[in-house]
Amino acid sequence: MLSKRVEILLDPAEMEALRRQAKKAKKSVGALIREAVKEKFLTPTPKERKEALKRLLSPQRAISFPSWKKIKRDLEDGMRRGIETD
């Protein structure tokens, strides 16, 4: 949902070019500007994506989980407590 407003000043030639482009794309000028802002400033670059993937896959990021035996025991204990309180 759109809830914030921004006012920008354009020269007449820029505004006309945007109107023509918006009409050609069957969009409003505002929608065209929002798309441009998302593409230019809010979308990660390929380099940023690659760095994020490296961080996700790095050994320092490795998460240690308890053994399956412990998880199973915790689940069974929780279920048993749930049954006992019913």
Residue frames relative to the residue before (quaternion, step in Angstrom):
aa qw qx qy qz dx dy dz
M 1.0000 0.0000 0.0000 0.0000 0.00 0.00 0.00
L 0.3587 -0.7297 0.5461 0.2016 3.54 -0.89 0.95
S 0.0639 0.8326 -0.5458 0.0695 3.58 -0.74 1.01
K 0.6932 0.4227 -0.2745 0.5152 3.61 1.23 -0.10
R 0.2349 -0.7839 0.5660 0.0997 3.53 -1.00 0.87
V 0.0850 -0.7662 0.6360 0.0338 3.55 -1.14 0.78
E 0.1760 -0.7695 0.6035 0.1124 3.54 -1.00 0.79
I 0.0202 -0.7868 0.6169 -0.0083 3.58 -0.88 0.98
L 0.3117 -0.7302 0.5772 0.1912 3.53 -1.18 0.59
L 0.0528 -0.7879 0.6135 -0.0109 3.56 -0.87 1.03
D 0.4622 -0.6285 0.5137 0.3571 3.55 -1.14 0.42
P 0.6978 -0.5059 0.2986 0.4098 3.60 -1.14 0.50
A 0.6501 0.5195 -0.3299 0.4456 3.61 0.96 -0.77
E 0.6398 0.5115 -0.3270 0.4712 3.60 1.00 -0.79
M 0.6618 0.5118 -0.3088 0.4524 3.56 0.92 -0.90
E 0.6570 0.5044 -0.3130 0.4647 3.56 0.94 -0.84
A 0.6350 0.5205 -0.3280 0.4671 3.57 0.99 -0.81
L 0.6506 0.5033 -0.3135 0.4746 3.59 0.99 -0.80
R 0.6404 0.5224 -0.3301 0.4561 3.60 0.95 -0.81
R 0.6548 0.5060 -0.3139 0.4655 3.58 0.95 -0.88
Q 0.6633 0.5020 -0.3022 0.4654 3.57 0.93 -0.92
A 0.6508 0.5151 -0.3139 0.4610 3.59 0.96 -0.85
K 0.6493 0.5093 -0.3170 0.4675 3.58 0.96 -0.86
K 0.6434 0.5272 -0.3106 0.4600 3.55 0.98 -0.89
A 0.7299 0.4049 -0.2206 0.5045 3.60 1.01 -0.85
K 0.3620 -0.7488 0.4700 0.2955 3.60 1.35 -0.09
K 0.5264 0.5717 -0.4252 0.4641 3.53 0.95 1.05
S 0.5418 -0.5727 0.4817 0.3827 3.52 -1.29 0.19
V 0.6316 -0.5058 0.4140 0.4171 3.55 -1.29 0.35
G 0.6312 0.5469 -0.3286 0.4410 3.59 0.99 -0.82
A 0.6525 0.5050 -0.3114 0.4714 3.59 0.95 -0.88
L 0.6314 0.5353 -0.3237 0.4583 3.56 1.01 -0.82
I 0.6709 0.4880 -0.2915 0.4762 3.58 0.93 -0.91
R 0.6354 0.5237 -0.3367 0.4567 3.62 0.96 -0.82
E 0.6406 0.5215 -0.3219 0.4628 3.59 0.97 -0.83
A 0.6617 0.5104 -0.3053 0.4565 3.56 0.94 -0.91
V 0.6419 0.5146 -0.3225 0.4682 3.59 0.99 -0.81
K 0.6505 0.5113 -0.3190 0.4622 3.59 0.92 -0.89
E 0.6882 0.4945 -0.2825 0.4495 3.56 0.86 -0.99
K 0.7392 0.4390 -0.2328 0.4545 3.58 0.85 -0.96
F 0.8448 0.2388 -0.0752 0.4729 3.58 0.78 -0.99
L 0.7753 0.3871 -0.1914 0.4609 3.61 1.06 -0.56
T 0.6310 0.5006 -0.3330 0.4903 3.59 1.27 -0.08
P 0.4560 -0.6905 0.4769 0.2963 3.62 -0.74 0.96
T 0.4645 -0.6574 0.5178 0.2899 3.54 -1.10 0.74
P 0.6579 -0.4846 0.3667 0.4447 3.62 -1.19 0.27
K 0.6282 0.5329 -0.3366 0.4561 3.59 1.03 -0.74
E 0.6582 0.5004 -0.3073 0.4711 3.60 0.94 -0.87
R 0.6378 0.5237 -0.3240 0.4626 3.59 1.01 -0.78
K 0.6526 0.5160 -0.3082 0.4614 3.56 0.96 -0.92
E 0.6601 0.5027 -0.3070 0.4661 3.60 0.94 -0.87
A 0.6372 0.5191 -0.3284 0.4655 3.60 1.00 -0.78
L 0.6487 0.5121 -0.3154 0.4663 3.58 0.97 -0.83
K 0.6284 0.5297 -0.3324 0.4627 3.57 1.01 -0.80
R 0.6530 0.5068 -0.3133 0.4676 3.58 0.97 -0.86
L 0.6610 0.5162 -0.3141 0.4449 3.59 0.94 -0.82
L 0.7578 0.3915 -0.1976 0.4832 3.55 1.00 -0.83
S 0.4752 0.6927 -0.4415 0.3153 3.59 1.23 -0.07
P 0.5911 -0.5935 0.4098 0.3612 3.59 -1.09 0.65
Q 0.6060 0.5613 -0.3597 0.4339 3.61 1.09 -0.61
R 0.6484 0.5220 -0.3015 0.4650 3.57 1.19 -0.51
A 0.4376 0.7297 -0.4479 0.2747 3.58 1.24 -0.35
I 0.2468 -0.7612 0.5889 0.1136 3.54 -0.92 0.95
S 0.2378 -0.7635 0.5778 0.1632 3.55 -0.88 0.87
F 0.1757 -0.7758 0.6025 0.0654 3.52 -0.86 1.03
P 0.5482 -0.5780 0.4648 0.3865 3.57 -1.15 0.47
S 0.6311 -0.5293 0.3960 0.4058 3.53 -1.25 0.37
W 0.6372 -0.5225 0.4018 0.3995 3.56 -1.26 0.44
K 0.6018 0.5764 -0.3506 0.4274 3.56 1.06 -0.77
K 0.6822 0.4751 -0.2842 0.4776 3.60 0.91 -0.93
I 0.6358 0.5232 -0.3336 0.4591 3.59 0.93 -0.84
K 0.6591 0.5114 -0.3031 0.4607 3.57 0.91 -0.96
R 0.6543 0.5102 -0.3132 0.4621 3.58 0.94 -0.90
D 0.6507 0.5149 -0.3118 0.4629 3.62 0.95 -0.88
L 0.6517 0.5097 -0.3107 0.4680 3.58 0.98 -0.83
E 0.6653 0.4982 -0.3006 0.4677 3.56 0.92 -0.92
D 0.6379 0.5189 -0.3247 0.4674 3.60 1.00 -0.81
G 0.6602 0.5095 -0.3031 0.4611 3.57 0.96 -0.88
M 0.6564 0.4973 -0.3098 0.4752 3.57 0.97 -0.83
R 0.6402 0.5230 -0.3259 0.4587 3.57 0.98 -0.84
R 0.6542 0.4956 -0.3202 0.4732 3.61 0.93 -0.81
G 0.6347 0.5343 -0.3243 0.4544 3.59 1.04 -0.76
I 0.6619 0.4943 -0.2951 0.4801 3.58 0.99 -0.85
E 0.6622 0.5195 -0.3166 0.4374 3.60 0.95 -0.83
T 0.6930 0.4733 -0.2928 0.4582 3.62 1.05 -0.65
D 0.5706 0.6157 -0.3846 0.3841 3.63 1.19 -0.31
